[in-house]
């Protein structure tokens, strides 16, 4: 019997990735202004390309610190920026994204219904960097008070998804066996680690096939799925 429901945050409960381009543009603007102030002109397309390359490389290692990503990108361009400018660029990146981000449609209803039905609720997500306080963002959201635990890989747990230990730790913290929990996410890192830990995985399909024990079209389908597989 399912007793606990864990959810990912970005692009499961909170619309995020579609606004990353806006954040990147804002960050490049900060860097471009700094260079212009020193009489240095640069093709912003090269900056974007360097950033994307550094981001892809570091994400493949499950490293999400945007300060380190920007440092790596700037090095590949043969440029020098002080830490204050890089930090300002990352702050602008996150402020821009958060200005657009919002809960996915139906999130407040779904999480509220799960709580009313007596499920224990938790978040399993990955920490980003020292600039974006993801924990506070979650806690301040309209659904933040409904979660019993918030586990962030790289913050209050040493490893990130898809390491099975973060899922096992979440179950232990919330007080259930992995077999009594489901993990709802939109990424293979959500499903593979959860399944290895012994949890049931539910994948939200965003237009591309991703493997989980169950798949749903959007978050609002979760309630019907739970009613089918876990009648109460």
C-alpha positions as CSV (number, residue, x, y, z in Angstrom):
1,X,0.0,0.0,0.0
2,X,1.3,3.5,-0.9
3,X,1.6,5.7,2.2
4,X,4.0,8.4,0.9
5,X,4.2,10.5,-2.3
6,X,7.4,12.2,-3.2
7,X,7.7,14.8,-6.0
8,X,10.4,16.5,-7.9
9,X,10.3,20.3,-8.0
10,X,11.5,21.8,-11.2
11,X,9.2,21.0,-14.1
12,X,7.2,18.6,-12.0
13,X,5.6,21.0,-9.6
14,X,7.1,24.3,-10.8
15,X,7.5,25.5,-14.4
16,X,11.2,26.2,-14.8
17,X,13.2,25.0,-17.8
18,X,11.2,26.9,-20.4
19,X,12.5,30.2,-18.8
20,X,16.2,29.2,-18.6
21,X,16.9,31.0,-21.9
22,X,15.6,34.3,-20.3
23,X,18.0,33.8,-17.4
24,X,20.9,33.0,-19.6
25,X,20.3,36.2,-21.7
26,X,20.2,38.2,-18.5
27,X,23.4,36.7,-17.2
28,X,25.2,37.3,-20.5
29,X,24.1,40.9,-20.4
30,X,25.8,41.4,-17.0
31,X,29.0,39.8,-18.4
32,X,28.8,41.8,-21.7
33,X,28.4,45.1,-19.7
34,X,31.5,44.3,-17.5
35,X,33.6,43.6,-20.6
36,X,32.4,46.7,-22.4
37,X,33.3,48.8,-19.4
38,X,36.9,47.6,-19.9
39,X,36.8,48.2,-23.6
40,X,36.4,44.6,-24.5
41,X,33.9,43.6,-27.2
42,X,32.8,40.0,-27.6
43,X,30.3,38.1,-29.8
44,X,27.5,37.2,-27.4
45,X,26.8,34.1,-29.5
46,X,30.3,32.8,-28.4
47,X,29.4,33.4,-24.8
48,X,26.2,31.5,-25.1
49,X,27.9,28.6,-26.8
50,X,30.7,28.5,-24.2
51,X,28.1,28.5,-21.4
52,X,26.0,25.7,-23.0
53,X,29.1,23.6,-23.5
54,X,30.2,24.1,-19.8
55,X,26.7,23.5,-18.6
56,X,26.3,20.2,-20.5
57,X,29.7,18.9,-19.3
58,X,29.0,19.7,-15.6
59,X,25.4,18.5,-15.7
60,X,26.6,15.2,-17.0
61,X,28.5,14.9,-13.8
62,X,25.5,16.0,-11.8
63,X,27.1,19.3,-10.9
64,X,24.7,22.3,-11.0
65,X,26.7,25.2,-9.5
66,X,26.2,28.1,-12.0
67,X,29.1,30.0,-10.6
68,X,31.4,27.1,-11.5
69,X,29.7,26.7,-14.8
70,X,30.3,30.4,-15.7
71,X,33.9,30.3,-14.5
72,X,34.5,27.3,-16.9
73,X,32.8,29.1,-19.8
74,X,34.8,32.3,-19.3
75,X,38.0,30.3,-19.2
76,X,37.3,28.6,-22.5
77,X,36.8,32.1,-24.0
78,X,40.2,33.2,-22.8
79,X,38.7,36.0,-20.7
80,X,39.0,37.1,-17.2
81,X,36.2,38.1,-14.9
82,X,36.3,38.8,-11.2
83,X,34.2,36.7,-8.8
84,X,31.9,39.6,-8.1
85,X,30.9,39.9,-11.7
86,X,30.3,36.2,-12.1
87,X,28.2,36.2,-8.9
88,X,26.2,39.1,-10.2
89,X,25.6,37.3,-13.5
90,X,24.4,34.2,-11.6
91,X,22.1,36.3,-9.3
92,X,20.6,37.9,-12.4
93,X,20.1,34.5,-14.0
94,X,18.1,33.2,-11.1
95,X,16.2,36.4,-10.4
96,X,15.1,36.4,-14.0
97,X,14.0,32.8,-14.0
98,X,12.1,33.0,-10.7
99,X,10.3,36.1,-12.0
100,X,8.7,33.9,-14.6
101,X,8.5,30.6,-12.8
102,X,5.1,29.4,-11.4
103,X,3.5,26.3,-10.2
104,X,2.3,23.9,-12.9
105,X,-1.4,23.9,-13.6
106,X,-3.3,21.9,-11.0
107,X,-0.4,21.7,-8.6
108,X,-2.2,23.3,-5.7
109,X,-5.2,21.1,-6.1
110,X,-3.3,17.9,-6.5
111,X,-1.0,18.4,-3.5
112,X,-3.9,19.6,-1.4
113,X,-6.0,16.5,-2.3
114,X,-3.0,14.2,-1.6
115,X,-2.7,15.8,1.9
116,X,-6.4,15.5,2.5
117,X,-6.3,11.8,1.6
118,X,-3.7,11.2,4.3
119,X,-0.6,10.7,2.2
120,X,2.8,11.7,3.7
121,X,4.3,14.2,1.2
122,X,7.9,15.0,0.4
123,X,10.1,16.7,-2.2
124,X,13.2,15.0,-3.6
125,X,15.2,17.5,-5.7
126,X,18.7,18.5,-6.3
127,X,20.4,21.6,-4.8
128,X,21.5,24.1,-7.4
129,X,24.0,26.5,-5.9
130,X,24.6,29.0,-3.1
131,X,22.7,31.7,-5.1
132,X,19.4,30.0,-5.6
133,X,17.9,29.1,-2.3
134,X,15.7,26.3,-3.6
135,X,14.5,25.3,-0.1
136,X,13.1,28.7,0.6
137,X,11.5,28.9,-2.8
138,X,9.7,25.6,-2.1
139,X,8.7,26.6,1.4
140,X,7.4,30.0,0.4
141,X,5.3,28.5,-2.5
142,X,1.6,28.0,-2.1
143,X,2.1,24.3,-1.5
144,X,5.3,24.5,0.6
145,X,3.6,24.1,4.0
146,X,2.0,20.8,2.9
147,X,5.2,18.9,2.6
148,X,6.5,16.8,5.5
149,X,10.1,16.7,4.3
150,X,12.2,18.4,1.7
151,X,15.3,16.5,0.6
152,X,17.8,18.3,-1.6
153,X,20.7,16.4,-3.0
154,X,23.9,18.3,-2.3
155,X,22.3,20.2,0.5
156,X,20.8,18.0,3.3
157,X,21.9,14.8,1.6
158,X,25.4,14.3,0.2
159,X,24.5,12.8,-3.1
160,X,22.2,13.9,-5.9
161,X,19.7,12.0,-8.1
162,X,19.8,9.4,-9.5
163,X,21.8,7.9,-6.6
164,X,19.4,5.5,-4.9
165,X,20.6,6.6,-1.4
166,X,18.8,9.9,-1.7
167,X,15.5,8.1,-2.3
168,X,16.1,5.6,0.5
169,X,17.0,8.5,2.9
170,X,13.8,10.3,2.0
171,X,11.7,7.3,2.8
172,X,13.6,6.8,6.1
173,X,13.1,10.5,7.0
174,X,9.4,10.5,6.3
175,X,8.9,7.2,8.1
176,X,7.9,4.6,5.4
177,X,9.5,1.7,3.5
178,X,10.5,2.4,-0.1
179,X,7.9,-0.2,-1.2
180,X,5.3,2.1,0.4
181,X,6.3,5.2,-1.6
182,X,6.1,6.6,-5.1
183,X,8.3,9.1,-6.7
184,X,6.8,11.5,-9.3
185,X,9.1,13.3,-11.6
186,X,9.8,14.3,-15.2
187,X,13.3,13.0,-15.7
188,X,15.1,9.7,-15.9
189,X,17.1,10.7,-12.8
190,X,13.8,10.7,-10.9
191,X,12.7,7.2,-12.1
192,X,15.9,5.2,-12.2
193,X,17.1,6.1,-8.7
194,X,13.7,5.6,-7.2
195,X,13.2,2.2,-8.8
196,X,16.7,1.1,-7.6
197,X,15.8,2.1,-4.1
198,X,12.6,0.0,-4.3
199,X,10.1,2.8,-4.8
200,X,7.4,3.0,-7.5
201,X,8.2,5.6,-10.1
202,X,5.7,7.8,-12.0
203,X,7.0,9.8,-14.9
204,X,5.2,12.9,-16.3
205,X,5.7,12.8,-20.0
206,X,6.7,16.1,-21.5
207,X,6.4,15.1,-25.2
208,X,9.1,12.5,-25.1
209,X,9.1,8.9,-24.0
210,X,10.6,8.3,-20.6
211,X,10.6,5.1,-18.6
212,X,8.9,4.7,-15.3
213,X,6.6,2.1,-13.6
214,X,3.8,4.4,-14.7
215,X,3.5,7.4,-16.9
216,X,1.0,10.3,-16.8
217,X,0.3,13.2,-19.2
218,X,0.3,15.9,-16.5
219,X,0.3,16.2,-12.8
220,X,-3.5,16.2,-12.5
221,X,-3.5,12.6,-13.8
222,X,-1.7,11.6,-10.6
223,X,-4.9,11.5,-8.5
224,X,-6.7,9.1,-10.9
225,X,-3.5,6.9,-11.1
226,X,-3.3,6.6,-7.3
227,X,-7.0,5.8,-7.1
228,X,-6.4,2.9,-9.5
229,X,-3.2,1.4,-8.0
230,X,-3.8,2.3,-4.4
231,X,-7.5,2.2,-3.5
232,X,-8.1,3.6,0.0
